[in-house]
Amino acid sequence: MNKMYVVKFFIISILTNVLCHVQAMVNTNLHLQNLRCELLKNPIGIDVLKPHFSWEIESNQYSVYQQAYQIIASSSLDKLKNNEGDIWNSGKINSDKSIQVLYQGTSLKSGEFIFWKVKVWTNKGESGWSTVANWSMGLLNVKDWKAQWIGCNRAFAWDRISKFSRLSARYYRKEFLVNKKIKRAVVYISGLGLYELFINGKKVGNSVLTPSPTDYDKTVLYNTYDVTNDLHIDQNALAVTLGNGRYFIMRQNYKPQKWHAFGFPKLLLQTNIEFEDGSHQIIASNNTWKFTADGPIRSNNEYDGEDYDARKEMPDWNNVGFNDKDWSYAKVVSSPLGKLHAQMNEPMCVMKTLQPAAINKYKNGMYILDMGQNFAGRLFLKLNGTKHRGDTVTMRFAESLQHDGSLFTANLRDAKATDHYVMRGDVQEEWSPQFVYHGFRYVEIKGLPRDPSLADFRGEVIYDDVKNVGNFTCSDSTVNQIYHNAYWSIISDYKGMPVDCPQRNERQPWLGDRNTGCYGESFLIDNAMLYAKWLNDIQDAQTAGGSIPQVAPNYWFYYKDDVTWPSTYLSVVDMLYNQYGDSVSVSKHYASMKKWIFYMQQKYMKNYIINRDSYGDWCVPPESGELIHTHDSSRNTSGGLLATATFYHDLLLMKKFAFIAQHNEDTMQYNYLLIHVKKAFNDTFYNASKYCYSNNSVTSNLLPLAFGIVDKKNEQAVFDNIITKIKNDFNNHIPTGVIGTQWLLRMLTKFGRDDLAYQLTANRDYPGWGYMAASGATTTWELWNGNTASAKMNSQNHVMLLGDLLIWLYQNEAGIKSDTKEVAFKKIIMKPEINSKMKFLSASYHSIYGQIISNWKKEGNNFQWTIQVPSNTSAIVYIPAKTNNKILEKDKDISLNTNISFLKADDGYNIYNVGSGKYDFVSVNIID
C-alpha cells in the first residue's frame, strides 16, 4: 500500500508540474477576439464549401507578432472542449496569418453545425484558447430542398396592376405537430420579393426587407434561421407574410424595354427538425399550406408606400388554432429562373431609432413632423383610435420643405412616398410599415384623431446590419458636419445593394456612384460582405459577350458600353483586396473582368483610344444655381479622354489582379496595351506647348496625373495647370464632377497642396461639401447646388459626389493607410498632413486586424500625436519634424523605445518602423 501511495503521489506531482509549466507558457495578456467566418460573426446557413477565418489579437504589450496558430473545429461543443477536432484540427501551423485563413478540414455537408476555436503563438508567448465561435452550412445541393415554390399568380379585386401598381401582401400558414424532444430545428426560406417569418405568433429574427435584392432571373437568395427554441412539443404554426419588393416591381406594365419584371410574389420554405432520438422531420412549403391576400396590408410599393387597413387584421393568424377555413390552399408555382444561394451579406434591420425634433400644425388639420435628420427608414406611430374606426391617417414623406412650410416633393418625381393607416377604433393602436422604406426628414400627417405629441412617433432607421468601424472628428465644425452628412448618406443607401438614393422613383444600384465611393465608405462601415455580394450582382448582369451595365442588379436595362461606370466592377474588387485582404473576389471575378476588358478593347478601341462615354464628368459644378449640368464647355471633359484614361487605369488593375489570381500568362497582354494606350493618349490629348491635356479642364489634367500617364518631367507643369484653373476659374472651390472628384483631394495633397485640398473641403459657399453643410444639409446632396437646381434631379441624400473625400480624411489628414503590398493594414502607413488649418484631429479605424488610432493636435510650437497599432501588424510612422529637432515618446527621447526603429528623414518627416502598441509622440518646436 505504501509503495502504491508513493507511486501515485509521484505521478500526481509530475502531472501537476507539467500542468503548471503549460499554464505558465500561456500569456494572459494575449486575448483573441472578433472571431469571424467569411467575415461574419457566427453565420448560419452559409454555402461556401471552404470558408475563411479571421481573428484579432488583443494585447497591452508592444510589438506582438503571431508566429503560429491552431484551429480546432468540431461537430459538438463537448468535442471542442475536449480538443477533438473531428471536423478539422489544423495542428500548429507556423504562420503569421490571422485573416482570411482557409478551411482545410473534412468536406462540409448540408445543414452541418460546426463549433470552432483558435489559439496562437506569438513572440510574446502563447495565448489561451479563444472563446467558442460557430457557423453552420446551408442546403448545398438541389436534392436537399424538399420544399416547393408556392404562390398565387394573379391579382385580386382590390389590387391594381398598372403603372402605379397596388398589390396586397400575401399571407401563408401551416400548422404541424411535434411529438418528440427537439435537438435542433432550422428554417431555410426565400420569400420573393420580401418576407417576414413567424413561428407560433412571434416574428423570427430581427431582419426587415429580407432577402437582399438580386436579379431573380440569375440568383435567388435564401436565409437560414435556427428556430430550435421557437418550436415546442405540441402543435406549432409556421406563418409568412410576403411583400412585393423588387420582384413584383414598382412600376407594372410600364416601359418594358427599361424595367426588369419578374412576376407575382412566391415562397419557398423548409423546416428541418432533428430530434434527440436521431430521427428527422421536414415541414416544407407545398399545396397543403393555406393562403389569403385579404389581410391588412392592402398595398406595398417601395416608391409609393404602404397601405394598411387595421380593420382587416386577423388576430393570431400566425399562431396555433387560427380558423383558416375561409382561406384558400396555396398553389405550387414555377420556380424563379435564378439559382438558389445562401445570403452571405448582412440583412437589413432597424439599426437606429430617432425621436422627432418638432411637430407643427400646418393647416386644415395637417401637421408637419420634423425628424431633425434626413434618413432612410420608416415612421412608427401610436394613436388612440376610439370612435374613429375606418378613418385614415395619411403620411407623406419628403426631404425638405418649401418656403411656406409645406413639403417639397417635386424631387421625388412620380414616387408617391405616402403611407395610409386605416384605424380599427381601439384605444391604443401602433403601426409601422413592413415592406417599404422612405427617404425623408419631414412627414406631412393628416387624419389624426386628436392633436399629436412628439412621443407618438419614432423614426426607425433601416440599413444593412453592418458595423460602424470608423470615427472622425477635428477642430473644424464644418468638416465634422460634412463627415456626419457623408455617414448618414452611406447608411441610407445600403439596402442589400448600394443604391444611389432612398427617396425618389429610382433607388438604383448605379455603378458609377461607387467607383472610389466604396473605398471611402470602408473606413466608416464594415462593407466587405455587401460589396462582395454586389460583385456577384454585377457578374450576373454581364452579357455573354462581355458588356457590363450601368445598373446592377439590372432592374433597369442600361447597357451603354461606356468605360467609367462599368470600371467600378474592378474598383470594388481592388477595394476588397486592399482593405480586407480578399483575394477570393479577385480570383472569382477575374474571368468576368477580363472578358469586359477585351470586349471593350476589341469592339471600341481604335488606334488605342476608346471614344465611349455616356455621362462625362457627371455633375461638374454648373455656373448657375438653377442648372443641373454646366453649359460652359471649358468645365466639361472630353469623353474620349475620360474613357481612355480610365481604361488605362483598369489595365493597371488587371495586371495586378493577374498576379494575385495567378494568371501571369495574361500579363504580357496588359503590358502591351498599357504601353500603346499611354503613348496614344499622350499623342492625342497632350498639348506640349501648354503642358495640359485636351481643353485644360481640371479633370482632363487630373486623371492622367493620378493614373501615371503623364511623363515624370511634365508632372509638375500639368499639376500647376490644375492649380491655376482652380484658382482662376473656380475661385478655389470644387472644380470637378463625379469622375474628377474621385482623385481630386489626394492628388492635391500628393503634390504638396494639402492646404488647398482642405480649403476645397471646408468652403462654406458654393460649390462644395461645406456649402451643403452651411445650407443646413444633414446628408450629402446629389448636386453641388442641390438646394437650387431643377427638381428633375436633386436628391438630397446621395453619395456620388463624395469622391475621394473620406479616403483623403483618413489616409492623408489622419494618416491611416494600408501598405500596397502587405495589404489589409498588415503594414500601416501613418503619415498625417498638418498643413491645413485643422488644429486637432481624432480618428480611428477598426481594421480586420484591430483598432487603429490616430489623434493629433498642434499645441504651442509642438505637434502631439497618439497612435495605436494593432497586434500582429506594424507601422511605418511619419512624424513631422524639422532637421535635428527633438522627438519624444511618452516624454522620453524616442530613441530609448526599443519598439521603435529609425529609418530615415525625408521631406519634413522623421520616418520610423513601429511595432504594435499605443504610442504618444511629441515633435518639439515643429509648428511655426
N, C-alpha and C positions, 0 to 999 in steps of 0.2 A: 504493500500500500504506500509506504513512504517513498519507494522508488518511483512509482507511478505519479505520485503527487509532485515529486521533484521534476519529472519529465514534463508534466502538464504545465507546471509553473514556468519552466524554461521555454517551452513553446509559446506560451502566452506572452512572456516577456519579449521574445523575438518579434512576434507579430505586432505587439504594441509599439516596439521601437521602429519597425518598418512603417507602421501606420503614421506614427509621429513624423517620421522622415518625409513621407509622402505629403502629409499636411503642411510640413514646413516648406516644401517646394512650391506650394500654391501661394501666389502673391495676392493677398486680399485687397490690394489697391488696383487690381485689374478686374474690370467688370465688363461683361458682354451684354449688349443691349440692342434693341431695334432689329431683332432677327426678322428677316424677310425672305419670302419665297416668291420668285418672279416679281420682286419689288413690292409685294403686297404682304400685309401682316395677317397671318393665319388664313390664307384664302381657302374658300370652299368651292369645290367643283371645277378645278382647272382642267384644261385639256392639253397641256404641254407635257409631252412624254419624258422630256429630260429638263426639268426645271432648274433654275439658278438660285443660289442662296447668297445672302449678304448679311453682314453683321457689323456692328460698331464696337470698338474697344474704348471703354471709358476708363481713364486713369488720371490721378492727380500728380503722377510722376512726369518727368521730362524725357523726351526722346525715346518714346516707346515704339518699338517696331516688331510687328509679328514676324516670327520665323517659321512657324508651323501651325497647322490646325488639325483637328479631328472632328468629323461629323458622324453622329450616330442617328439613324432613322429606324423606327420600329413600328410594328403594327399595333402595339398596345402601350399604354403608359407603364404597365408593370414591366414589360420587356425593356423599355427605355430606361427605367430606374435601375434595372439590373445590367445596363450596358449591353443588352442583347440586340444587336443591330440586324434583325432578320430582313429588313428592307435594304439597309446599307450601313456598313461600318467602313468609313474611309481609311481607318487607321491613321497613324500620324503622317501627315503629308508635309514635307518640307517646302513651304511656300509662304510668301508674304501676302498672298491674295486673300482679301476678305470681302470682296464684292464680286458678283456675277460668277460664283463658283458653281461649276456644272455638276449636276447629279450624275453619279456613276453606279447606281445600285441596281436592284432587280428590275425587271420590266414591270411597269406600273399598270394596274388594272382598273377597270371602270368601278367607280364608287368606293375605291380604296381610301381609308383614312390613315394618315401617317403622322407620327409624332417624332420630333427631332430636336436635337440639341447640339451645341458645339462648344469646344474648348480650344484655347490657343496657347502656344508657347511664344514667348517674346524674349527680347534681350534683357528684360527686367524680371523674367521668371514666367511661371506657368499660371494661367487663370484657372479658376474652378469651372465646372460645367455651367453653361448658361441656363436660364430658366427654359422651360419646355415651350416649344412652338409647334405648330401643326399645319398641315394642309390636307386637302382631300381631292380626289380625282372626280371629274365629271363622267358622263357617259361617252365613252371613247369610240364606240362603234355603232353603226346604224342598227344592228341587230339588238343592241341593248335597249333601244326605245320600243316599248310595248304600247305606248300611248298613240292615239290618232289625233290628227288635227280636227277640231270641231269648230263650227261657226254657223253663220246664217248669211247667205249671200243675197240679201235683199234689204230694202228699206221698209219702214212701217209708215202707217198713215200720218203719224206726227213728224216724220222725218222729211227732209227736203234735199234732193240730190240736184244741185245746181251749182253755179259758180260759188255762191256763198253757202256752202253745204251745211246742213244740220243733220247730224246723225246721233241718235241717243246711245248711251252706253249699253253694253250687253252684260247680263248677269248670268253666271253659271254656278251650279251647285251639285254636290254629290255627297250622300251620306253612306257610311260604311262601318262595319263592326270590327273592332279589335278585341280579341278574346285571350290574348297571351301577353306576357310581360315583354315590353319592347327593349331591345338593346340599342337600336339606332333606327331613326326614320329620317329620310331625306326626300325633299321635293325638288324636282327638276322642272322648270317652267319657262315657256316662252309665250307671252301674250302680245299679239300684234294688233295695233301699234303699241299700246301701253296696257299695263295691268296693275291691279292690286290684289294680293292674295290674302285670304283669311282662313283660319282654322279654328273651328269651334267659337266663332264670333269675334275673334281677335285678329288684327292685322299681323301678318308675318313680316318681320324685318322693318327697317325704318326708311327704306328707299322710296322714292317717288319717281314718276315719269320713267318707269322701267319697262323694258330693257333699253339700252342705248340704241340710238337710231343707226341704221345701216342702209345700204342698197339691198332691199329684201329679195331682189332677184339674184343676188350673188351670195349674200351672207345673212343669216338669221342668228341672233344671239339668244342664248338661254341663261337663266340664273339658277343657282343652287342654294337651297336653304336646309340647314339642319333643324328638323322640327321634332326631334326626339321628345323634348319636354312639352310640346304643344298637343300631343296626342295622349289619350288615356285608354285604359281597358274598359271599353264600353262603345256605345255608338259615337261616331265622330262625323264632323261635317267639313268638307273642303268647299271653298267658295272663291270665285274670282270675278272681279269687275273688269271689263275690257273697255278701254278708251281707244280713240282713233289714232292719235299721234301722227307720225309721218307715213303710216300705212294707208289709212283712208285719208287721202291728202286734203289739205285745207281748201283747195280750190278745185272742185269737181267739174268735169265736162268743160274745161277751160284751158285753152292753149295746149293741146296735147303734144304739139311739136316742142314745147318747152318743159312742161310739167311731167314728172315721172310718177305715174299712178300704179297702185298695187292691188287694190280690191277692198273687200269688207273685212273687218276685224276677225281674227281667229285665234284659237287657243290650243296649245299643246302642254299637257301636264302629266307628270308621272311621279307617284309617291312610292318609293322603295322602303319597305319596312323589314328590318331584320329582328327576329325575336331571340330571346336569350336561349331558347332551346335549339337554335340553329336553323329554324325554318324561316321562310320568307313570304311576304305578301306584297303584291303590287296593285296600287289603285291608279288607273290610267284614264285619261280623257277618252271618251268614246260616246256612242249614241245612247248610253244609259244615263248620261248626265241630263239634268233639267236646265231649262233656259228661258229667260224673258228679256225683252228690251223695253218693257213698260215700267221702268223704275224711275227714280227721282232725277237722274242725270239725263235731261232731255236733249242736250246738245253739248258737244265738247270739241272745240276747234281752236287750234293753237293761235291762230291770228285773231279770231273773233271773240273768243271767250267761252265760258261755260254757263249753261242754263240749268238751274236746279229747282225742282218743284218738291218742296218738303212734304206736300200733301201726298205725294206718290211714294213716300218712304215705305219700306217693307220691314217692319221691326223683326229682328232676329232672322232675316232671310239667310244670313251666313252662319247660322247656328243649327244645332241638332233640334229636330222636332218641328221645323217650319213646315207649314202646309203649302206645298208647291203643286197641288193637284191642278191648278189652272195654268201652270207653266207648260211649255212645250218640251219635247225631247230634243236634245241637241242633234244636229246633223253632222255627219262626217263629211269634211270638205277636202278639197285638194290641198296638198302641201304647198307652201311658198316655194318659189324656184330656188331660193338660196340655200346654201349648205349650213347645217346647224353647227355652231361653235359656242363654246363657253365664253361668257363675257368676262374678259380679263381686265378691263378698266373699271375704275371705281364707279358705283352707281350714283345717280343724283339723289340728294337728300335735302331736307330743310336744314341748312347749315348754320343759320343765324336767325335771330328774331329782332325786329326793330319796333320800338314804341313810337307812335306818331309824334311829330313835333308840334302840330297845331291842327285845329279844325275850326273852320269859319263858315258861318251861314252865308250862302251866296244869294239866291233869290228863289222865290216860289217853292220853298221847302227843300231846296237843294243845299248841300254842304260840300265844301272843298276840304279834303283831308290832305295835309302835308306830312309826308313821311320823313322829311328832313334829309333824305338821301335817295338819289336815283339808284335803282337796283332792279334785278330780275327775280321775280318770285310771285307770290300771291298774297291776297289780303284775307286775314281771318277776322270774322265779325261775330259778335254776340248781341242778341236783342231780345226784347220782350214782345212776343207776337200776339199777346192776348187781344182778342176782338179784331184781329187783323188777318185772320185766315184767308188765304187767297190773294192777299196784297203782295205786290212785287217790290223788292228793293233792287234798284239798278245801280251798278257801279261801273263807271267809265274811267279808264286809266290813261295817263299821259305823263310825259317827262317834264313839261313846263307849263306855265300859264301865260295867257295873253295879258295885255295891259289892263283890261277891265276885270281881271281876276278869274276869267273863265279858262277852261282847259284849252291848251294849244294841241290840236290833234292833226293838223294838216300834214305833219311829217310822218304820220302813221300810214299815209297813203290810204288804201281801202281796208286796212285792218280795223275791225270794229272795236277790238280791245275792250269788251264790255261783258261783265258777268251779271246774271239775273238770279235772284233768290226769291222764290215764292214761299211765303210764310205758311207754316202749318197751324199757327194760332196758339202756340204754347207759351207759358210764362218765360221759359228760358230756351232759346234757340241759338245754336252755334254752327258756323259753317265756314269752310274754305273749299275752293275747287280742287278736284282730284287730278284732272288730266290736262290742265293748261297752266301756263305761266305768263306773266306780263312784264314788260319793261316799263317802269314808272317811278315817279316820285309823288305825283298828285293823283287823287281819286275824287271824281265828282260822284256824290251819292245822293240819290233821291228815293223817296218812298219809305223812309224810315218811319216807324210808328210813333216815335217821340224824339225829342231833342237828344242827340248823342253826346257822349263824353269820350275823351281820348282812350279811356280804359276799355271801350267797346271794340277796339280794333288792335290788330297786331300785324306787322309785316313779317312774312316768312320768306327768307332769302334762300333761293334754290340754286344750287350748282353741284358739280361733281364732288364726291366725298374725298377731296384731296387735302393734304396737309399744307398749311402755311409754313414755308421754310425760310422766309426772309423777312428782315425788318430793316428799316432805314429811316433815320431822322438826321436833320442837320440844323445849322443855325439860321437857315433861310426858310421862313414860314411859307413862302411861295413854292419852293421846291418840295417842301413837305406836303403841301396840298396837291401838287402835281403827282407825287407818289401815291397819295391817297386816292386820287382820281383814277390813276392807272390800275391800282389794285381792284377797285370796285368795277371797273370795266372788264378786267380779266375774268373775275369770278362770275360776272353777269353773263359772260359769253362762253362759259364752259357748260355745255349741255350734252354730254356724251359724245360730243364732237365740238371743235372750236367754231363757233358761229360768228358772224360779223356784227350782229346787233340783236337785241332781245325784244324790240318793241313794234316794229312795222311789219308789213306783209313781205318780209324777206327772210331774215334769220337763217341765212345760208352759210355753209362751211366753205367760204371763199379761200382759195389757196393763197392768193397774193397778200392777204391781210396778215399772214403768219410767217413770212419768209425769215425775217430776223425776230419777229414778234415772239415766236415760240421760245427762242433763246433768252430774251429778256424776261419772259414770264417764268422761266425755270428758276430764276433767282428768288422769286416770290412764292411760287407754288410748286409742289412736287407733281409735275405734269408728265412724268415718264410714261405711265400706262395710258393716259389719254392720247398722247401723241403716237405711241406705238400702235394703238387701235386705229388712229386716223390714217396712219400709213397703210394699213390694210384696206381702209375705205378708198384711198387713192389708187391702190393697186387694183381693187375691184373695178374702179371706174375707167381704168385704162383700156383702150380698144385693142383688138387683136393686132392691129397694125402698129400700135405704139403710142397713139395720141392720148394725152392726159388733159382732162377738162379743167376749167377754172373753178368748178364747184365739185366737191366730193365729200360724202356720197353725192351722186349726180342727180339730186332731186330736180335740178334744172339742167337741161341738156345744152351745156355751154362747152363746145369743143371748138375753140377758136385757133388752136395751134400757134399761140404766141409763146414767148420764152419766159418772160418774167414771172407770170403766175404759176405755171407748172413747175418751175425751178424750185418752188417751195418743197416739193417732194424730196429733193436732195438735201435741202437745208435742214429739214426736220430730222432726217437720218443723221446728218452731221451733228446736230444739237444733241441727240440722244447718245451718240458716241462720246462727244466731248464732255457732257455734263454727268452722264450716268455710266459710262463705260460699256454701253450697249453695242457690242459688235454683232449680236444676233440679227438686229434690224438691218445692219449693213449687208450681211450675207443673204438674209431673207428677201430683200428688195433689190439686190444688186442687178439681177437679170432684168427686172422691170425698168429700173433707172437706165440701164444700158440700152434697152430697147427704145426708150424715149429719145435718148441722146442721138442714136443713129437714125431713128425715124426723122427727127428734125434736120439732122445733117444731110441725109440723103434726099429729103423732099424739098427743103427750103434753102440750103446753103448754096450760094453762088459766089465763086471766087473767094470763099471763106468768110463771106459776110452773110448774115441772116437778117432779112428785112421783114420780120414777122413781129408785129406788136399791136395789141388791141387797145391799150389803156394809157400809153405814155407814162410820164412821171405823174401818176394819178393824183389829182387834188393838190397840185402845186399852189401856193397861196395866190389867189387872184388879186388883181389890182383894185378891185372894187368889192365892197362888203356884201353886195347882193348877188354876186356871181358865184356859181359853183365851180366853174373852170375858167382859168385865165384866158383872155383874148390876146395877150401880149406874147407874140411868138418868141421873143428873147427869153422868156421864162420856161418855154417848153423845150423838150429834149428830143432829138431825132429817135424815131422808133428803131431804126437800124442800129444806131449806137447802143441803145438800151438792150436790144436783143443780143447783139454780138458780144458786148462786154459781159452780159450775164451768162451767155453760153460759154465764154472763156472761163469764167469762174466755175461753172458747172463741170467743165472738163478737168479743172484742178481737183475738184471734189471727187470725180470719178477715178482719177489717178490714185488718190488717197484710198478710196474705197476698194479699188482693185488690190491694193496691198493688204488691207485689213481682211478682205474676204478671200484672199489667196487666189486671185485671178491675175497673176502677174503677167500672163500672156497677153492681156489687153493693154498693158502699159505703153507699149510701143505705138499703138493706135492713138492713144490720148496724147502722147508726146508729139507725135506728128501733127495732129490737129492743133495743139497748143502753139507750136512754132508758127504754123501757117496762119492761124487766126490772129495771133498777135501782130504779125507783120502786116496782114491785110487790114486790120483795124487801124494801125498807125498810118498806113499808106492812105486809107480812105478818110479818116476823121481828124487826123492831127494836122494843125496849122503851125508849121515850124517857125514862121515869122512872128506869130503872136503867142506861141507857147500855150496853145489851148486846143481843145477838141470841139469840133463841129461849130455850133453857134456860141460857144463860150458860156453856156448856162452852167450853173453850179453843178448840177447832176452830170452834165457832159464831161466835166473835168474830174468829178469826184469818183465815179465808177472806175475808170481806168487807173486812177491813183490807188484806190482801195484794192483792186484786183491784181496789181503788179504788172499792168500792161505798159505803163509809162517807163521809158528808158531812165535809168537812175540819174543820168546827168541832167534830165529835164524835170525831175520831180518837183524841185523847189519852185521853179518858174511856173509850172502848172498849178501848184498849190497857191502861189502868190496871186494868180488869176482868180482863184476861188475867194480869197480874202478880199480882193478888190471888188469883186462882184457883190459879195455880201454887204460890203460897206457902202458902195456907191448906189446899187440898185435896190437894196433891201434895208438900208439904214441899220445894219447889224441886227437883223431879225431873220427868222427861219426863211430860207430861200427854196426849199425843196418839197416835193410831194412824197408819195408812198415809197417810191424806189430810192430816191436820193437820201431820204431821211434815215434809211436803214444803215447808212455808213457815215453820216454827217459828223456827229459829235466825236466819234472815235478817231476819225481822220484829222479833225481839227486838233485834237489832243496829241495824236501821234506826231504831228508836225509842229508842235510847240505852241499851239494857241488854245490851250485848255481854258484860258480866261474868256475867250470868245465863245467856246462851247457852253460855258456856264452862262454867259450873257444871253445867248440864244434860248437857253432853257428858262431862265428866270425873268425875262422881259414880261412886263405885265400889260403891255399894249400889243395890238395886233401886228403880225401874227405870231403865235407861239403857244406853248402849253401854259405859260404863265398868264397869258391873256384869257384862256379858258378859266383858270382859277380865279383871276380877278373879276371875271364876269359872273361868278357865283356857281360855276360848274362843280358838281360833285363826282362826275365821271369824265372820261375823255371823249371829245366830240369826233364825229366823222370828218368834219371840215374845220380848217383853221378859223373860218368865220361862221361857225355853226350856229351862232345866235342871230345872224343877219341874213344868211344866204337863203335862196329859194327853198321852200319846204319840200321840193321834189326829192331832195337828197340831203338831209341834215339830221341824221341820227345824233342824239346827244349822249349816246352810250356805245362807244366803238373802240377798237384797238388799233386800227390800221395805221394811224399816224404816230403811234408810239415809236416806230422806227427802232433806233439803237439806244433810245433814252435810258432804259432800265439797265441794259448792258453797260452803258457808259457810267451810270451811277455806281454800279457795283464794281466793275473792273477797273475803272480809272479813278473815280473820286474816292471810293472806299479802298480800292486796291485789292480786290479779291478776284483772282483769275486762275483758271487751271492751266498748267503747262500743256502744250500741244502734243507732247509725246507721252508723258506719264499723265494720262487723261483722268477725268472724273475727280480731280483735285487730289490725286495721289501725290503730286508735287504741286504746290500752290505758289503762284507768283503774286507777291504782295507789294504793290507799288502805288501808293496813293499820290494823286496830284494835289498840290496845295497852293496852286497859283490863282485859284478863283477867289471870290470874296467870302466863301464859306469860312466861318471861324471855328466850327467844330462839326464833327460828323460821327454818327454811331450807326454801324451796320453789322448785321450778322447774316450768315447763310448756312443752313444746315445741309451740308453736302451728304453724299452717300456714305462718306467715311465718318461724318460727325460735324459738330458745330465749328464754324469758322467765324471769328470775330475780328472786326477792325474798328476801333474807336480812337479818333484822333482829335486834337484841338491845338490851336495856336494860343499860347499864353505868354504874354510878355514877348521876349525875344526867343522863346523856346518852342519847339514842336514836341508835343507829348503824344505818345501812341501806345495804346494797349492792343495786343493781338492775341488770338488763341488759334493754335494749330492742332487739329485732331490727332489722336493716336494713330499710328501706322501710316502717317504722312509726314512730309517735311515741307519746308517753305524756303523759297528764295526771297529774302526780305530786302526791299529797297528803302533805306532810311534817309530822308532828306538831310543833306549835310554839306556844309562848306568845307573847304580844304582845311584839314587838321583840326576841325572843331571837335569838341568832346561829345561823346555819345555814352549815355548811361543806360543801364538796365537794372531796374529796382534800386536806383540810387547808387549803383556801383559801376565802375568802368566796365563797358561791355566786354572787354577782353577777358574779364575774370569769369565770365559764364562759359563753362565748358560745353554747353549745349549749342553754342553759337560759334560759327567759324567765319572769319572774314574772307571774302572772295576778292573784291576789288572796289575801287572808287571809280565812278563813271557818271558824267553828265549831271552833277549836283546830287548824287546819291552815294552813300556807302552801302555796299551790297554784301549780304551775309547769307550763309546757309544755316537754317534754324530747324531744330528738331521739334517734335510735338510738345505742347505745353502752353502755358499762359505767360506772356512777357509784357513788361512795362518799360517802354523806351522813352528817353528824353534826348533830343538833339539840341544842344545848348547853343544859344546865340545864332540861330539859323534865320529867324524872322527879322527882316529889315524894318 
